[in-house]
Amino acid sequence: MTEHSECKYKMAIVIRQDLKMGKGKICAQVGHASVSASETARKERNSWWKRWIEEGQCKVVLKVSSEDELLKLESKARRLGLPTTMVRDRGLTQLRPNTLTCIAIGPGPIRTVDTITGQLRLL
């Protein structure tokens, strides 16, 4: 952890609420998104990833009500050069195979991530 009390980089994980996933399922999907997004950022934006790791891996979990909203967020994030990771479920428990459950945006500069997700509500 750095000496700075305020992080400059963060990851936003956005969950679909229309799927009515159980709490455990949501936690698993957030875990998948966090790990995959970290690996994507490590490869694509290594300097951002290093800073995010050093700062303590700031994350926020948010919600939307549809797949379409997730797809729009992904498009906006990619246009701004933010790493993105979409999570599709394997369909072993509550959901059909290949169901899009969530997206991770970042880690990236907080101000840039917030231009995409700042209007969303916390899960």
Residue frames relative to the residue before (quaternion, step in Angstrom):
aa qw qx qy qz dx dy dz
M 1.0000 0.0000 0.0000 0.0000 0.00 0.00 0.00
T 0.4046 -0.7115 0.5166 0.2512 3.56 -0.98 0.77
E 0.6159 -0.5470 0.4138 0.3876 3.52 -1.30 0.12
H 0.5571 0.6156 -0.3914 0.3969 3.59 1.23 -0.34
S 0.3741 -0.7419 0.5100 0.2226 3.56 -0.87 0.90
E 0.7402 0.3477 -0.2111 0.5354 3.59 1.19 -0.40
C 0.3673 -0.7314 0.5337 0.2130 3.55 -0.82 0.99
K 0.3019 -0.7479 0.5675 0.1657 3.52 -1.18 0.66
Y 0.7359 0.2918 -0.1776 0.5846 3.58 1.34 -0.24
K 0.0742 0.8000 -0.5939 0.0437 3.55 -1.10 0.67
M 0.3238 -0.6841 0.6164 0.2171 3.48 -1.45 0.21
A 0.1563 -0.7582 0.6254 0.0978 3.56 -1.05 0.82
I 0.1113 -0.7612 0.6363 0.0579 3.56 -0.88 0.98
V 0.1154 -0.8110 0.5734 0.0093 3.56 -0.70 1.14
I 0.1941 -0.8108 0.5513 0.0322 3.54 -0.68 1.26
R 0.4189 -0.6735 0.5493 0.2630 3.56 -1.14 0.70
Q 0.2876 -0.7769 0.5410 0.1449 3.57 -0.77 1.04
D 0.5900 0.6089 -0.3691 0.3807 3.61 1.14 -0.51
L 0.6087 0.5775 -0.3546 0.4126 3.61 1.20 -0.32
K 0.2701 -0.8016 0.4918 0.2063 3.59 1.28 -0.32
M 0.1690 0.8038 -0.5456 0.1665 3.58 0.95 0.92
G 0.5191 -0.6104 0.4974 0.3325 3.55 -1.19 0.56
K 0.6927 -0.4904 0.3335 0.4105 3.57 -1.27 0.38
G 0.6634 0.5082 -0.3055 0.4564 3.57 0.92 -0.86
K 0.6399 0.5223 -0.3144 0.4678 3.55 1.02 -0.83
I 0.6354 0.5198 -0.3231 0.4708 3.58 0.97 -0.85
C 0.6475 0.5203 -0.3176 0.4573 3.58 0.91 -0.90
A 0.6526 0.5107 -0.3151 0.4627 3.59 0.94 -0.85
Q 0.6657 0.5035 -0.3053 0.4583 3.58 0.94 -0.87
V 0.6284 0.5168 -0.3238 0.4829 3.58 1.05 -0.79
G 0.6314 0.5299 -0.3240 0.4643 3.58 1.03 -0.77
H 0.6405 0.5144 -0.3170 0.4740 3.58 0.93 -0.89
A 0.6765 0.5054 -0.2930 0.4485 3.56 0.87 -0.98
S 0.6646 0.5223 -0.3070 0.4373 3.59 0.89 -0.93
V 0.6877 0.4756 -0.2864 0.4678 3.57 0.83 -0.99
S 0.6865 0.4866 -0.2894 0.4562 3.59 0.83 -0.97
A 0.6644 0.5020 -0.3082 0.4600 3.58 0.95 -0.84
S 0.6127 0.5416 -0.3466 0.4595 3.57 1.04 -0.73
E 0.6702 0.4921 -0.2953 0.4706 3.59 0.92 -0.88
T 0.6330 0.5242 -0.3283 0.4655 3.59 1.00 -0.81
A 0.6858 0.4757 -0.2857 0.4709 3.58 0.86 -0.94
R 0.6051 0.5593 -0.3592 0.4382 3.60 1.01 -0.75
K 0.7112 0.4401 -0.2460 0.4898 3.58 1.03 -0.80
E 0.7761 0.3921 -0.1889 0.4563 3.60 0.86 -0.97
R 0.8006 0.1033 -0.0059 0.5902 3.60 1.04 -0.80
N 0.0750 -0.8757 0.4753 0.0402 3.53 0.78 1.11
S 0.6487 0.5148 -0.3407 0.4451 3.62 0.93 -0.75
W 0.6290 0.5093 -0.3315 0.4848 3.61 1.04 -0.72
W 0.6526 0.5320 -0.3095 0.4419 3.55 0.92 -0.99
K 0.6558 0.5145 -0.3145 0.4542 3.60 0.90 -0.91
R 0.6615 0.4985 -0.3100 0.4667 3.59 0.89 -0.88
W 0.6411 0.5294 -0.3094 0.4615 3.57 0.98 -0.89
I 0.6430 0.5077 -0.3129 0.4806 3.60 0.96 -0.85
E 0.6808 0.5069 -0.2830 0.4466 3.58 0.86 -0.99
E 0.6950 0.4845 -0.2688 0.4582 3.58 1.06 -0.77
G 0.6366 -0.5542 0.3353 0.4186 3.61 1.19 -0.20
Q 0.4869 -0.7192 0.3972 0.2965 3.58 1.29 0.37
C 0.0045 -0.8305 0.5539 -0.0580 3.58 0.75 1.08
K 0.0370 0.7892 -0.6087 0.0719 3.56 -0.90 1.05
V 0.0754 -0.7509 0.6513 0.0784 3.52 -1.28 0.46
V 0.2092 -0.7654 0.5969 0.1190 3.58 -1.04 0.80
L 0.0787 -0.8157 0.5708 -0.0509 3.52 -0.67 1.25
K 0.2961 -0.7701 0.5391 0.1694 3.57 -1.27 0.15
V 0.0804 -0.7301 0.6751 0.0684 3.49 -1.37 0.55
S 0.4886 -0.7047 0.4438 0.2603 3.56 -1.24 0.28
S 0.8151 0.1917 -0.1093 0.5356 3.63 1.18 0.03
E 0.6328 -0.5098 0.4300 0.3934 3.53 -1.34 0.30
D 0.6173 0.5687 -0.3402 0.4240 3.56 0.98 -0.84
E 0.6418 0.5189 -0.3235 0.4627 3.60 1.00 -0.78
L 0.6334 0.5193 -0.3335 0.4669 3.59 1.01 -0.76
L 0.6617 0.5139 -0.3081 0.4507 3.57 0.92 -0.88
K 0.6413 0.5112 -0.3229 0.4725 3.58 1.04 -0.72
L 0.6327 0.5221 -0.3291 0.4677 3.59 1.01 -0.77
E 0.6372 0.5281 -0.3292 0.4547 3.57 0.96 -0.86
S 0.6570 0.5200 -0.3097 0.4495 3.57 0.88 -0.92
K 0.6652 0.4979 -0.2971 0.4705 3.59 0.91 -0.91
A 0.6614 0.5127 -0.3071 0.4533 3.58 0.92 -0.90
R 0.6599 0.5033 -0.3143 0.4610 3.58 0.91 -0.85
R 0.6268 0.5390 -0.3399 0.4484 3.60 1.01 -0.76
L 0.7141 0.4205 -0.2451 0.5031 3.59 1.13 -0.64
G 0.5437 -0.6676 0.3712 0.3476 3.57 1.28 0.15
L 0.4362 0.6909 -0.4653 0.3406 3.58 1.21 0.44
P 0.4895 -0.6228 0.5040 0.3441 3.59 -1.04 0.65
T 0.0304 -0.7918 0.6098 0.0131 3.58 -1.02 0.77
T 0.0749 -0.7739 0.6279 0.0346 3.52 -1.20 0.64
M 0.1946 -0.7649 0.6067 0.0949 3.55 -0.79 1.08
V 0.2116 -0.7718 0.5880 0.1173 3.58 -0.99 0.84
R 0.0685 -0.7699 0.6345 0.0027 3.53 -0.87 1.08
D 0.4237 -0.7336 0.4814 0.2248 3.54 -0.79 1.06
R 0.4955 -0.6660 0.4794 0.2847 3.56 -1.13 0.69
G 0.4559 -0.7257 0.4252 0.2911 3.59 1.21 -0.26
L 0.4038 0.7439 -0.4544 0.2777 3.58 1.14 0.50
T 0.7950 0.2473 -0.1415 0.5356 3.62 1.13 -0.43
Q 0.8864 0.0770 -0.0122 0.4563 3.58 -0.27 -1.26
L 0.7835 0.3362 -0.1403 0.5034 3.58 1.12 -0.62
R 0.5691 -0.5595 0.4677 0.3800 3.53 -1.30 0.31
P 0.6193 -0.5481 0.3978 0.3973 3.61 -1.10 0.56
N 0.8420 0.2054 -0.1932 0.4599 3.52 -1.19 0.83
T 0.3667 0.7209 -0.5047 0.3018 3.62 1.18 0.41
L 0.3725 -0.7119 0.5546 0.2164 3.57 -0.83 1.02
T 0.1364 -0.8452 0.5156 0.0342 3.59 -0.47 1.21
C 0.8108 -0.0995 0.1137 0.5655 3.59 0.97 -0.83
I 0.2391 -0.7261 0.6221 0.1694 3.50 -1.40 0.13
A 0.1951 -0.7222 0.6465 0.1497 3.52 -1.20 0.65
I 0.1200 -0.7656 0.6304 0.0461 3.54 -0.97 0.94
G 0.7539 0.2771 -0.2563 0.5378 3.53 -0.71 1.13
P 0.4494 0.0409 -0.8163 -0.3604 1.42 -2.37 -0.75
G 0.0846 0.7675 -0.6286 0.0927 3.47 -1.19 0.79
P 0.7275 -0.3911 0.3022 0.4758 3.56 -1.29 0.01
I 0.5696 -0.6392 0.3985 0.3290 3.56 -0.83 1.02
R 0.6703 0.5122 -0.3180 0.4328 3.60 0.80 -0.92
T 0.6634 0.4902 -0.3064 0.4751 3.58 1.01 -0.77
V 0.6419 0.5077 -0.3209 0.4767 3.59 0.93 -0.87
D 0.6758 0.5115 -0.2939 0.4419 3.59 0.93 -0.88
T 0.5866 0.5589 -0.3948 0.4333 3.63 1.09 -0.44
I 0.6822 0.4537 -0.2687 0.5064 3.58 1.23 -0.52
T 0.8387 0.2446 -0.0697 0.4816 3.58 0.81 -1.00
G 0.4355 0.7599 -0.4180 0.2413 3.59 1.24 -0.19
Q 0.6870 0.4751 -0.2812 0.4724 3.59 1.16 -0.53
L 0.5648 0.6207 -0.3806 0.3885 3.60 1.25 -0.18
R 0.4581 -0.6783 0.5078 0.2687 3.57 -1.22 0.57
L 0.5649 -0.5886 0.4661 0.3423 3.51 -1.22 0.61
L 0.5236 -0.6021 0.4946 0.3445 3.55 -1.17 0.65
